[in-house]
Amino acid sequence: MRRALAGFIVIALAATVVVDAATKFKSTWKAPDAGPGEFTGKKVVAVVITDDLALQMPAEEALAAELTRRGVQATAAYRMIPKEELRDVTKAKGWFTRANVAGVVAMRVVASEKETVYTPTVWATAYYSSFWNYYGTSWTAVRSYKTRQSRNITIETLIFDVPKDKLLWAGVSETTDAKSVQAVVLDLVTETTAEMRKAAFLPGGKIGGGVGSIW
């Protein structure tokens, strides 16, 4: 018996056991003219685009802390912009301008799917032990499969040069069997700063890198 899939549609690999999969970027892109040391010693704002404060606040704090550790002056967006003005692009832009922000690292969950995963235990039963057993009983028998729900999450991460209003880097990650959105976003913080070092936006990195083009 099949059960309906719930939520958004994303490409995901269904596992047969519960595993909290590591969050990695599946695809990345970097602007060809993006130079090294873009944000060293400059002000960078961590932005998690969500209405869920329980997600936004710890995720922005974690990202800002990691960026600061890597040599930039980072802050969480929720600390800089009043909540009631976050969605207003004109008012938000004013806060960024007055703070002389050089860059933004933005994260947004673009898909979160609950997928039904079918476990293989039913195939070890006598009904499936031989073709003729299966054939003889399957015309009338209705058997239930044991299932569990798997959460699969897709997140886009973007890096912008604020004064130039220009996209410098983009990446998309997919996590299967995720315990929660919060856990995935927090896990992605380390991967994001690693990619920024690889792209030489932060000290100690190398120019280049990337998994592949998403455009």
N, C-alpha and C positions, 0 to 999 in steps of 0.2 A: 504494500500500500504506500502510495506516495503522499507526502505532505507538502503543502504549498510553501514556497520560499517567501521569506518576509524581508522587507527593507529595500535598500538600493541594490542594483545589480553591479557586481564587480567580478573581475576574473580572479578566481581563487582555486587553489588545490586542496581538495578535501583529504584530511588525514583520518586514519582509523583509530587513533588514540589521541587523547587530549595532550597537546604540547603547546607551550607558550612560545611560539616561533619568534626568532630574532627579527628585529625590524631593520631592513636594509633598503637602500634605494635601488629600485629596479631600472630606472632610467634617469639620466641627468643631462643638462645642457648648460653651456657657458657661452656668454657673449664673446665673439671672436676678438673684440677690442678691449675686453676687460683686463686691466693691468694688475700687476702684483701690488701688494700692500694697500689695497683699496681702503681698508678700515683701520689700519694700525694706529692706535692712539686717538681714534675719532669716536664720536657719539653714534651708537647703534641702538635701535629700539627693537626689542623682541615683541612680536605681535602674534597672538593666537586668535584667529577670527572665529569666534563662537559666542553664543549668548549664555553659555554655561560657565558661570564664574568658578565653579568647582574644578573645571578643566582649565580655564584661562589663567587664573592666578598662579597655581603651582607650576604650570608649564612655562609661562613667561618668566617666572622667577628662576626656574632651572636653566632655561636658555640664556637669560641675561647673566647668570652666575658663570656659566661655562664660557660665554663670550668674554666676560671680564677677565677670567682666568687666562684667556688666550691673548690678552693685550689690547682690548678695546674698552671704551667707556660705555658699558651697556646698561640699559634700564628696561624694565617691563612697561609695556604700554599702559596697563591699567593704573600704574603709579603716576603716569604723566598726564593722562587724558581722563576727565570725568566720565563716568559711565554713561550719563545721558547724552554725551557728545561723541561717543565712539562711532556711532553709525552715520553721523553727519560729516560728509567728506570735507566740506568747507571749514567747519570748526576744528576737525581733527588736523587738517593741513596747517591751520594756524598754530596749533600746539607744536607740531614738528618744526615749523619755520622758526618760531620764537626760541626753541631749544637748540637751534642750529644742528639738527640731526643730519649725519652724513649717510647713514644707511639703515635699512630695515631688513630683518629676517622674519618672514611671515609664514605661518603654518595654518593650514585649513584642512579639516576632514572633508573629503569630497564624496566618500561612500562608506557606509557601515552596514554590512549585511549579516543577517542571521541565516545560516544555511543548515539544512537538515543533512546530517551525515549518517549513512546506513552502516551498521556494524556487520561483520561477516559471520557472526555466530550461527545464523540460521542455516548456512550452507554445510555445517558440520552435523546436521541432523539426518535421521534415516530417510527423510523425504528426498534428500538430495544425494544420497549415497550411490545411486545408480540412475542411469537414464530411465530405465523402465519403472523404477519406483516413482521417480519424478513425473513421468508421463502418465502413469496410471492414476495418480492422485491429484494432479494439477487441474484436471477438468472441473473438479467440484470443490477442492479445498481452497480456503482462503487463509493465508498465513501472514502473521504480523512480523514486521522487521523491528529489531531493536534499533533505536535511533538516539542521537544526541544533537544538540545545537552547537554549531561552530560560528563564532563571530569573526568576520573578515573585514579588515579596515584598510582603506586607501587614503593616503594623505599627500597633499602637494605642499612643497616647501619652496618659497621664492625669496630671492635676495635682490633688493633694489638699491640703486644709488639715488638718494632722495633729492639732492640739489639738481641732478640731471634728469630726474624722473624717468629712470631707465632700468629695465630688467637686466641684471648681471648674470644671474644663475637660476636654474630651476631644476627641481627633482620631484619624482613621484615614488612613493614607497607603498608596498603592499604587505600586510601582515595577516597571516592565517592563524586561526585558533587563538585569537587575542583574548586575554583575560578582561581587558577594559580599554576604552579609548584613552583614558588618562595614562595607563601604563605604556601604551604604544607611543603616545606623544612624548612622554618623558624619556623613553628608550631612544627616540629619534633625535633627541637633543645632542647626544654624543656623536651620532652619525653625521648630523648637520655640521657641527664644528669641524669634524674630521674632513668633510668634503670642502669646507671653506679653507682649511689649511692646504689641502691638495690643490685647490684653485689659486692659492697664494693670496687670498684675501686677508688672511691672518698671518702673523709671524710664524716662521718655521716651516712653511709649506713649500710645495713645489708647483710650478706652473703646469697647467694641463690637468689630465685625469678626467674621469667621468665614465659612466657605464655605457652610455650610448646616447643617441639623439632621440628626443621625444617629439621633435618637429622636423 
